[in-house]
Amino acid sequence: MGRKSCSFVRVFALTVAALFFALSAGPATPKAGAAPAEPEDLVPVKIHRLTVDPSSGQPVVLLADPEEERALPIWIGPCEANAMNAEMEGTRFPRPQTHDLLLSVIQKMRGKVQKVVVTHAKDGIYYATLVLERDGKSLEIDARPSDSLVLALKSKAPIWAGKRMFRETSVPLKEAQAAEGQYGLTAQDLTPSLAQSFSYRSTRGVLVSDVRAGSRAEKDGLRRGDIIVELGGVEIADLKALRAGLTEMQGAVKARIFRRGEYLTLTVQGK
């Protein structure tokens, strides 16, 4: 699935490149057809975090409202998830990746990513519009949300969602925030495919899917993508064990984690 997904992105990049080359001969024209949604029909959103559906192992991106009260979960492919995660963590590659190529083509043709709009959902599939700007004119391109969101991250373009769609399909974040508790992390059990993607040879352990900014977890040095293996000398085999460990943790204890192919020991602070 990942190979097919990445191939789609390459085809998409070449298509946009061809479109911009065609437009370079004359002024850009707006897309014909339905008018774009007005601002009052949209809600600004931001990428809240990347996580993985424990039942399928498929990556999920959560788009949250400004108050971070509700989020829109969108299932995406591993290729786009990796690109999104790399951009969020500031990872740089020696050679341009596919989304870098696409953005470079847009910029070389005197264009820019104006915004990304997740417009609607149909039969469980989300649709998005990539809005480009060239010579003062807007050009709307039908695109997958996953590719559009990567480009939004790379170009620091705003992300919007249809207000009605967001209201009907978003989920409350309060449960996730309650699970984080005072310590400030969100975690999930490891699936075999998830463990493999992190080059971790076991499913015993807990994956840190998000660390809240300014939290105790962040100050202790925990990062998104860490796998917690032990806490206070006690094995952390699953999410239930982690919650018990955090509840019982008193003072400073040692946490053994797996990060990017290596085991590390951190000192974490309890109550």
Helices and strands as residue ranges (DSSP letters): H 2-23, G 39-41, E 42-52, E 59-64, E 70-75, H 78-88, H 98-108, E 111-122, E 125-134, E 137-143, H 145-155, E 159-162, H 163-169, E 171-172, H 174-180, E 185-189, H 192-197, E 206-211, H 216-219, E 227-231, E 234-235, H 239-248, E 252-259, E 262-269
